[in-house]
Amino acid sequence: GSMAAATFSYALIGVLGARSSVHTNDNMLTALGQPHMPALTRLCAFLFGAIIIGFGVPVSCLVIRYNLQLSNTLSSTGATLVATVAPWVLSWPLYQGHAALNVISYAGMVVNGLV
């Protein structure tokens, strides 16, 4: 019941988002921030990028660092390096061109192929 409703809602939001613009590209936030879009849409696209993505990454880094350190998996320095430095260093090359899209597509193909 609830899983089907959540799946349907998720798919509906995706379809409505895709249908909201005639010319979309790989980055939906870029499409929503175009000058021909309504001001409220551009504002929401900016706020999503700044608030959700911008503040979400540091919080995730802190939680991961805390868990690694609390479980005695790594020392304080090691947990800091693994949780805060490594993700930025490893993800930086993926932001160049379509590298991130290629990795995500390949990972989805491999994971969904197993299912």
trRosetta pair geometry for C-beta under 8 A, 3 or more apart (Angstrom, degrees):
i j d omega theta_ij theta_ji phi_ij phi_ji
1 4 6.2 -67 -152 32 13 106
1 5 6.6 5 156 -12 57 109
2 5 5.5 -53 -146 38 36 113
2 6 6.2 37 154 -20 67 105
3 6 5.7 -52 -145 37 31 111
3 7 6.3 31 155 -18 64 107
4 7 5.7 -54 -145 38 30 111
4 8 6.2 31 155 -18 64 107
5 8 5.8 -54 -145 38 29 111
5 9 6.2 29 155 -19 64 108
6 9 5.7 -54 -145 38 29 111
6 10 6.2 31 155 -21 64 107
7 10 5.7 -54 -146 36 29 112
7 11 6.3 25 156 -15 64 108
8 11 5.9 -58 -147 40 29 108
8 12 6.1 30 155 -21 65 109
9 12 5.7 -55 -143 37 29 112
9 13 6.4 29 157 -19 64 104
10 13 6.0 -54 -150 34 27 109
10 14 6.6 27 152 -16 61 108
11 14 5.6 -58 -151 38 33 113
11 15 6.2 30 154 -18 68 106
12 15 5.8 -54 -144 38 31 109
12 16 6.2 28 158 -15 65 108
13 16 5.9 -55 -143 41 29 109
13 17 6.2 31 156 -20 63 109
14 17 5.7 -56 -146 37 28 112
14 18 6.3 25 157 -16 64 107
15 18 5.8 -57 -147 38 30 109
15 19 6.2 21 157 -13 66 111
16 19 5.8 -60 -141 43 30 106
16 20 6.5 49 154 -47 63 98
17 20 5.7 -40 -153 4 31 120
17 28 6.6 17 161 -158 117 147
18 21 8.0 -92 -175 44 30 77
18 24 6.6 -94 -146 5 63 163
20 32 7.8 21 106 -96 132 94
21 24 5.0 113 86 -66 114 89
21 31 5.0 161 89 162 169 122
21 32 7.2 -127 -43 -77 141 60
21 34 8.0 112 -136 26 138 132
21 37 7.5 -37 -96 -90 116 110
23 31 7.2 -167 102 -132 65 111
24 28 6.3 -5 -157 -109 117 72
24 31 4.7 -12 -127 -95 69 165
25 30 6.2 -37 60 80 118 124
25 31 5.9 170 24 -60 78 105
26 98 6.9 -155 -85 -116 170 93
26 101 5.6 -59 -153 -83 136 143
27 30 4.1 63 97 4 111 113
27 31 7.0 166 96 -10 62 82
28 31 5.4 -53 -152 37 42 113
28 32 6.2 36 152 -16 72 106
29 32 5.7 -55 -142 42 33 108
29 33 6.1 27 158 -17 65 112
29 45 4.9 145 -153 -168 73 101
29 48 6.6 -143 -111 83 115 119
29 49 5.5 99 -163 -63 152 115
30 33 5.9 -63 -144 41 28 107
30 34 7.4 56 152 -52 59 84
31 34 6.1 -26 -165 -17 36 115
31 37 7.9 107 145 -56 57 137
32 37 5.9 112 -167 -132 45 172
32 41 5.4 -128 -170 162 91 99
32 42 6.9 174 143 -95 72 43
32 44 7.3 -71 157 82 134 91
32 45 3.8 167 105 -80 115 137
33 37 7.0 -107 -132 39 4 140
33 42 5.2 88 -134 -137 53 79
33 45 4.5 -140 -62 103 84 144
33 46 6.5 101 -109 -57 115 79
34 37 5.2 103 65 -11 77 103
34 42 7.7 -126 53 -93 34 103
35 42 7.9 30 -105 -87 31 143
37 41 4.4 -102 160 88 115 131
37 42 5.4 142 88 -54 111 87
37 45 7.8 49 103 -8 158 139
38 41 4.6 93 62 5 82 106
38 42 7.2 -153 95 -5 43 86
39 42 5.7 -56 -149 38 34 110
39 43 6.2 35 153 -21 67 107
40 43 5.6 -53 -146 37 31 114
40 44 6.3 31 155 -18 65 106
41 44 5.9 -54 -146 37 29 109
41 45 6.4 30 154 -20 63 106
42 45 5.7 -54 -148 35 31 112
42 46 6.4 30 153 -17 64 106
43 46 5.8 -57 -151 37 30 110
43 47 6.2 26 154 -16 67 109
44 47 5.7 -54 -140 41 32 110
44 48 6.1 38 157 -25 65 104
45 48 5.8 -50 -146 32 28 113
45 49 6.6 25 156 -14 60 107
46 49 6.0 -61 -154 39 30 108
46 50 6.1 16 157 -10 68 114
47 50 5.8 -61 -138 45 30 104
47 51 5.4 2 174 3 72 118
48 51 6.7 -61 -121 49 17 90
48 52 5.1 -17 -165 20 60 124
48 53 7.1 55 143 -7 65 97
49 52 7.3 -23 -72 50 10 89
49 53 5.3 -28 -154 34 45 126
49 54 6.8 63 141 -29 55 100
50 53 7.4 36 -13 54 6 86
50 54 4.8 -15 -171 1 39 143
50 55 8.0 41 142 -17 55 90
51 54 6.2 -12 -66 47 9 105
51 55 5.7 -17 -169 10 47 119
52 55 7.1 -51 -115 47 7 89
52 56 5.6 9 167 -26 51 125
53 56 5.8 -57 -130 34 20 114
53 57 6.8 25 170 -25 58 103
54 57 7.0 -62 -164 21 19 105
55 58 6.5 -58 -157 40 42 103
55 59 6.4 38 153 -17 72 113
56 59 5.9 -64 -150 41 32 110
56 60 6.2 32 156 -20 69 109
57 60 5.8 -56 -147 36 29 111
57 61 6.4 31 155 -21 64 106
57 87 7.9 -171 -162 117 102 140
58 61 5.5 -53 -147 35 35 115
58 62 6.4 35 155 -19 67 103
59 62 5.8 -54 -150 35 32 111
59 63 6.4 30 154 -17 65 106
60 63 5.8 -56 -146 38 32 110
60 64 6.2 29 157 -17 66 108
61 64 5.9 -57 -145 39 28 109
61 65 6.1 28 157 -19 64 110
61 83 5.1 123 -164 150 67 90
61 84 4.5 75 -171 -95 128 76
61 87 6.9 -132 -95 34 99 140
62 65 5.7 -56 -144 38 29 111
62 66 6.2 30 157 -20 64 108
62 83 7.7 122 -73 148 12 134
63 66 5.8 -55 -146 36 28 112
63 67 6.3 24 157 -16 64 108
64 67 5.9 -58 -147 39 29 108
64 68 6.3 27 157 -17 65 108
64 79 7.9 179 126 -173 72 88
64 82 7.5 -125 141 112 115 90
64 83 4.0 171 100 -130 106 109
65 68 5.9 -58 -146 38 28 109
65 69 6.2 19 159 -12 65 112
65 79 4.7 107 -154 148 68 101
65 80 5.8 43 -134 -91 126 48
65 82 7.7 152 -99 72 69 81
65 83 3.6 -153 -65 68 77 160
65 84 6.3 6 -63 -32 128 98
66 69 6.0 -64 -146 42 26 106
66 70 5.8 22 160 -18 66 115
66 79 7.9 127 -41 165 14 140
67 70 5.8 -54 -133 40 27 108
67 71 6.0 16 169 -10 63 113
68 71 6.5 -63 -142 42 21 101
68 73 4.9 -87 -156 64 67 117
68 74 4.7 -2 161 33 111 109
68 78 7.5 -127 146 108 128 88
68 79 3.9 166 95 -123 118 102
68 82 6.2 164 -127 74 172 130
68 83 6.1 -154 12 -48 137 119
69 72 7.8 26 175 -76 34 32
69 73 7.8 -75 -61 45 18 80
69 74 6.6 -57 -82 76 54 79
69 75 7.6 13 -120 159 82 21
69 76 5.7 47 -122 -99 125 58
69 79 4.2 -73 -57 -16 87 172
73 79 7.5 104 75 -87 91 99
74 78 3.5 -130 -177 102 112 117
74 79 4.4 156 87 -59 116 73
74 82 6.1 169 -29 10 173 137
75 78 4.6 90 47 12 76 105
75 79 6.8 -142 88 -7 35 88
76 79 5.9 -54 -144 36 25 110
76 80 6.4 27 155 -19 61 107
77 80 5.7 -56 -150 35 30 112
77 81 6.4 27 154 -17 65 106
78 81 5.7 -55 -147 37 32 109
78 82 6.1 23 159 -12 68 110
79 82 6.0 -58 -140 43 29 105
79 83 5.7 9 167 -4 67 119
80 83 6.4 -66 -131 48 20 97
80 84 5.6 -29 -175 26 62 117
80 85 7.1 52 136 -9 71 103
81 84 7.2 -69 -114 52 11 78
81 85 4.8 -38 -147 40 55 124
81 86 6.2 70 150 -31 67 97
82 85 7.7 9 -26 50 12 83
82 86 5.2 -7 -140 9 37 139
83 86 7.5 55 -2 36 13 102
83 87 7.4 -10 178 -9 30 114
84 87 7.1 -67 -155 31 15 102
84 88 7.3 1 159 -5 53 113
85 88 6.2 -72 -161 41 32 106
85 89 6.0 23 155 -15 72 115
86 89 5.7 -60 -139 42 30 108
86 90 5.8 21 166 -12 69 113
87 90 6.0 -61 -138 44 26 104
87 91 5.8 13 167 -11 65 118
88 91 6.1 -62 -134 43 23 101
88 92 6.3 42 161 -45 61 99
89 92 6.2 -39 -151 5 25 116
90 93 7.7 -61 -180 27 35 96
90 94 7.9 23 138 -10 63 114
91 94 5.2 -61 -162 36 56 118
91 95 6.8 56 148 -29 80 99
92 95 6.2 -57 -159 23 36 110
92 96 7.9 39 149 -25 61 99
93 96 5.9 -47 -166 15 47 117
93 99 6.2 -84 139 127 75 165
94 99 4.8 -140 -138 107 46 109
94 100 4.1 84 165 -78 98 82
94 103 6.1 -53 -127 15 116 145
95 99 7.4 -25 19 57 15 111
95 100 6.3 31 -84 -36 40 125
96 99 5.5 37 67 4 75 129
98 101 4.5 -51 -168 45 81 119
98 102 5.7 87 130 -28 88 96
99 102 5.7 -57 -150 36 31 111
99 103 6.4 27 156 -17 66 106
100 103 5.9 -56 -147 38 32 108
100 104 6.1 27 157 -15 67 110
101 104 5.9 -56 -143 41 28 109
101 105 6.1 29 158 -19 64 110
102 105 5.8 -56 -143 38 27 111
102 106 6.2 24 158 -16 64 109
103 106 5.9 -58 -146 39 28 108
103 107 6.1 26 157 -17 65 109
104 107 5.8 -54 -141 39 29 109
104 108 6.2 29 157 -19 63 108
105 108 5.8 -57 -147 38 27 111
105 109 6.3 29 154 -22 63 107
106 109 5.6 -55 -149 35 31 113
106 110 6.4 27 155 -16 66 106
107 110 5.8 -55 -147 38 32 108
107 111 6.0 23 159 -12 68 111
108 111 6.0 -57 -136 44 28 104
108 112 5.6 16 168 -6 67 116
109 112 6.3 -57 -132 47 20 101
109 113 5.9 30 159 -31 58 112
110 113 5.7 -55 -146 30 23 116
110 114 7.0 23 155 -20 58 102
111 114 6.0 -56 -161 28 32 109
111 115 7.1 23 147 -14 64 105
112 115 5.5 -53 -150 35 44 110
